[in-house]
Amino acid sequence: MIRIALPLFLASALLGGGCAAPSSPPGSTDYRLAEDFDGRRPADVGVKAVEGVAPSRVASGVREELRERLLSRRFAPVRSAEVDRRPGDYRPGGSQAVLVVTVTTWDAERLWGDGSVRVTADARLHEAGTGALLYHAHIKDVTLRAPAPARSIEERPGVFDALASLLADRLLERLPVKGDG
């Protein structure tokens, strides 16, 4: 009996190990806040259109989600139409404070399987006038997972919206709430 059990045990261990899905390495995050942020914190912030490789629905969703997150942190996000109408004012070093987001990796290999994507992105909040960096978020190879994967083509927009919300959360994760004083 032992002669049969040992080979079966070894075979099942080898087969079981081979069936495990490869785990993706955990991503990294880096958040930096200007040392004197409280004294230089802008009231009004323009959010530029998201640049880079994110699908257009996600990019526009991230922009709107960022505006909502800024509002919940007591900043006054400028209307997107105003930012787009006056791009010279809303650029690093322009006359208005601006949040610039760039997505450099959007790996959607598992998107329609388990609803996850691997993302690398930067968010930079620049001071009005000087263009000094007040806040910088860098997420590298971070996996974002939608609450539920799309089971049909009709559900795909909802997955994109959920991923946009998750990305906005990660990018502004360490941006402090604007104080009253």
Secondary structure in CASP SS format (residue, H / E / C, confidence):
PFRMAT SS
TARGET T0000
AUTHOR 0000-0000-0000
METHOD secondary structure of the structure
MODEL  1
M C 1.00
I H 1.00
R H 1.00
I H 1.00
A H 1.00
L H 1.00
P H 1.00
L H 1.00
F H 1.00
L H 1.00
A H 1.00
S H 1.00
A H 1.00
L H 1.00
L H 1.00
G H 1.00
G H 1.00
G H 1.00
C H 1.00
A C 1.00
A C 1.00
P C 1.00
S C 1.00
S C 1.00
P C 1.00
P C 1.00
G C 1.00
S E 1.00
T E 1.00
D E 1.00
Y E 1.00
R E 1.00
L E 1.00
A C 1.00
E C 1.00
D C 1.00
F H 1.00
D H 1.00
G H 1.00
R H 1.00
R C 1.00
P C 1.00
A C 1.00
D E 1.00
V E 1.00
G E 1.00
V E 1.00
K C 1.00
A C 1.00
V C 1.00
E E 1.00
G E 1.00
V C 1.00
A C 1.00
P C 1.00
S H 1.00
R H 1.00
V H 1.00
A H 1.00
S H 1.00
G H 1.00
V H 1.00
R H 1.00
E H 1.00
E H 1.00
L H 1.00
R H 1.00
E H 1.00
R H 1.00
L H 1.00
L H 1.00
S H 1.00
R C 1.00
R C 1.00
F C 1.00
A E 1.00
P E 1.00
V C 1.00
R C 1.00
S H 1.00
A H 1.00
E H 1.00
V H 1.00
D H 1.00
R H 1.00
R C 1.00
P C 1.00
G C 1.00
D C 1.00
Y C 1.00
R C 1.00
P C 1.00
G C 1.00
G C 1.00
S C 1.00
Q C 1.00
A C 1.00
V E 1.00
L E 1.00
V E 1.00
V E 1.00
T E 1.00
V E 1.00
T E 1.00
T E 1.00
W E 1.00
D E 1.00
A C 1.00
E C 1.00
R C 1.00
L H 1.00
W H 1.00
G H 1.00
D H 1.00
G C 1.00
S E 1.00
V E 1.00
R E 1.00
V E 1.00
T E 1.00
A E 1.00
D E 1.00
A E 1.00
R E 1.00
L E 1.00
H E 1.00
E C 1.00
A C 1.00
G C 1.00
T C 1.00
G C 1.00
A C 1.00
L E 1.00
L E 1.00
Y E 1.00
H E 1.00
A E 1.00
H E 1.00
I E 1.00
K E 1.00
D E 1.00
V E 1.00
T E 1.00
L E 1.00
R E 1.00
A C 1.00
P C 1.00
A C 1.00
P C 1.00
A C 1.00
R C 1.00
S C 1.00
I H 1.00
E H 1.00
E H 1.00
R H 1.00
P H 1.00
G H 1.00
V H 1.00
F H 1.00
D H 1.00
A H 1.00
L H 1.00
A H 1.00
S H 1.00
L H 1.00
L H 1.00
A H 1.00
D H 1.00
R H 1.00
L H 1.00
L C 1.00
E C 1.00
R C 1.00
L C 1.00
P C 1.00
V C 1.00
K C 1.00
G C 1.00
D C 1.00
G C 1.00
END
